[in-house]
């Protein structure tokens, strides 16, 4: 750290490792807003940038008026530099990032990361390492891009007991479902449009199958319930089976379909999952459209609060990283590093998916003949699934039609047994889809 003659900090020196979309956004925010940051906190100087793409690094440094001499292709150059105070890790992935962050923490450097994969899988280990070496590990940008939800849950709302965190945590899936809702597109059409606009990757699996959101809700659940939750503990379902007919029926019943990350605690077990859900049109999350994210938090003191904004993108995520860099710099300047630390002091059990209770929407394709409703009702009753409503919807062809069932609250295990039994009926062609119904009042 650079200091003035009276030993007060003149600047905190940082290294940015990885200059892709997120890293480029972070360094852009830090450089373009350097005067505002210095006025609000203290000067922050980029002393080293590290990237395997030398041409990309050179172009970014030229754009931001940074000297070419600070470019390196080895992350070790930044970690081993005694003058660098904070390491910003934005290379992504798990293996190299884990080695890099571990080395930085052991070298006595604070770390800022946007790495949700790493924090969901190894966050506890790395936070403990930061505590052991009396440095900071900040990760605001790992969840919901530019939305400051981690700080809110971990610090601003720390006086609450949280009964629920429910969020739209992936902009790609939210964009796809928005297009399906507003334009009547089917899933394949909406995905293709999202890819054309850059909202979805060429291989969209992590997004559309829920894995990205699972990592984020695992991080939020760990913080909210002070218990280590990894992404492998999150029951996960994607949106690829959602049809335009599901969208239309949901609208008719007064719901909107969203892919949500959900964490609940009943005093005994944590219920944590990612899946499509029908939520009431009046719920604040129902109006979150396009690629935006939102996190809806319920605490015993604050009651309900929602955080909304861009969940991804170069500058929004760069904004979150810059905020963490400023926090780390302030802690260094005031000798108060590792104030947050790891808050996972409990080992709470995760509720098995089979025991989760919910209402369900079920769309079933059947032969249009006498006795169908009676046969279905018997199967559902035998499996302890109670119907709230059942109705015949669109005709498939001259012989087949579609029936929609809304159940009362039922254990997931019972619902699965019922669906398997329905497919064995001669009058049932197939079960086209089922979706959970989040019907709780706000």
BALOFI-611192 format. One record per residue (C-alpha): residue in one letter; y, z, x. Coordinates in steps of 0.5 Angstrom, whole numbers, plus 500, padded with zeros to 3 digits. Each point is the difference from the previous one (the first is absolute). Last residue first. Layout:
N
AYZX ...
This chain:
442
X476500405 X495500495 X493499503 X496493498 X498498506 X495495498 X495498505 X497492500 X494497498 X498493501 X496494497 X494504498 X495494498 X496496495 X499506495 X496499494 X493501504 X502506502 X499502508 X507499502 X502505495 X495505504 X504499506 X507501497 X497506497 X497503507 X507498503 X504504495 X496506501 X501500507 X507499499 X500507496 X504498493 X507501497 X500496493 X498493501 X504493498 X495495498 X502492501 X495495497 X500493502 X496494496 X494495501 X497495495 X505495499 X504501506 X503506504 X504503493 X505505502 X501507498 X495504496 X502508500 X497506502 X504507500 X500507503 X493499501 X495506503 X496499506 X494505500 X495495503 X496500493 X507499497 X502494504 X493497498 X500502493 X507497499 X498493504 X495499495 X504502494 X506495502 X495494501 X496501494 X502493497 X501495505 X505497504 X497500507 X504505504 X505500506 X502507502 X507503502 X500507501 X506504501 X499507502 X502507499 X499505506 X496505503 X498500508 X493503501 X497494502 X505499505 X499506504 X505505500 X503501507 X499507503 X505504503 X501502507 X506503501 X505501506 X502493500 X508501501 X500496507 X506501504 X507500496 X505504505 X496496506 X507500504 X505505500 X504499506 X507498497 X500493503 X493499500 X499502493 X506495498 X497494504 X494501496 X504500493 X503494503 X494496501 X497502494 X506497496 X499494504 X493499498 X502501493 X505495501 X496495504 X495500494 X506498495 X502495506 X493496501 X497501493 X496505496 X500505495 X507498497 X503505496 X498506495 X499507500 X499504494 X501507498 X496504495 X500508499 X504502506 X497507499 X493499499 X499493503 X499493497 X501494505 X501493498 X500495506 X503493500 X499494503 X504493499 X496493501 X502498493 X500505495 X501508499 X501500492 X494503499 X501506505 X505503496 X495501494 X502497494 X496494500 X494505500 X495499506 X494496500 X497501507 X497496506 X497504505 X501505506 X497507500 X501507502 X498506496 X501506504 X496506498 X501507498 X507502497 X500493496 X503496506 X501493498 X501494505 X501493497 X502493503 X501495495 X499492499 X504499493 X498498493 X506501495 X498503494 X502500492 X494497497 X502493500 X503500507 X493503502 X496494496 X505495504 X499503507 X492500499 X500493497 X504498506 X494503504 X499505505 X494500504 X504499506 X503506499 X497505505 X496506500 X500506505 X497507499 X504504506 X496504505 X499494505 X508500500 X500507503 X503506497 X501506504 X502506496 X508503499 X500497493 X506496500 X499498507 X493498500 X501497493 X506495503 X496498506 X494498496 X504497494 X503495506 X493499503 X497498493 X506496499 X498495505 X493500498 X501498493 X496494499 X506496499 X504502507 X495501505 X496493497 X506496501 X498495505 X505495501 X505506499 X504501494 X507501498 X502494505 X503496494 X494495500 X495506501 X503503493 X499493497 X493500501 X499507498 X503498493 X496494499 X493503502 X502507496 X502496493 X507498499 X503502493 X507500503 X502507499 X494504501 X496496504 X506499505 X501508500 X493501501 X500495506 X507504503 X497507499 X494498504 X504497506 X505506499 X495505502 X501508498 X501500493 X500507499 X497507497 X501506503 X497506496 X500508499 X504501506 X502507501 X507500502 X505504505 X498494505 X504495496 X505498505 X496501506 X493497500 X500497493 X507497501 X499498507 X494497499 X504496494 X505497504 X499493497 X502495505 X492498501 X496503494 X496504505 X499499508 X508500501 X500507499 X496501506 X503506505 X496503506 X504505503 X499504507 X498507502 X494497503 X495504496 X504498494 X500493501 X492500502 X499504493 X504494497 X496495503 X493503498 X502501493 X503493499 X493497503 X498495494 X506500495 X505501506 X497494504 X499495494 X507502498 X503498506 X508500499 X501505507 X505504503 X498504506 X503506504 X499500507 X496505504 X496496504 X494503496 X503497494 X501493503 X493500502 X498501493 X504495497 X498495505 X493501499 X500501493 X504493499 X495497505 X494502495 X503500493 X504494498 X508499500 X504498506 X506504497 X500506505 X507503501 X500504506 X506506501 X503503506 X499495505 X503502507 X493502503 X498493499 X492500500 X500499492 X504494501 X497497505 X493502497 X501495494 X500494505 X503493498 X507503502 X507498499 X506504502 X502495505 X502495495 X506504498 X502502493 X505496496 X496500493 X499493500 X498499507 X495506500 X497497494 X499493503 X497503507 X495505496 X498494496 X499495506 X496506504 X495501494 X496506503 X506504498 X503506502 X507502500 X503505504 X507504501 X502500493 X506505500 X502505494 X506503500 X501506496 X499502492 X505497495 X505497505 X495498505 X496497494 X506496497 X501497507 X493498501 X500497493 X498493503 X496503506 X496505496 X499495494 X498494504 X495504504 X496503494 X500493496 X497497507 X495505500 X498499493 X500492500 X497500507 X503503506 X495505502 X501506504 X508503500 X502504505 X505506499 X506503504 X504506497 X507499502 X506505502 X496506499 X504507502 X499502507 X508501501 X500494504 X497496495 X493498500 X495494499 X493502498 
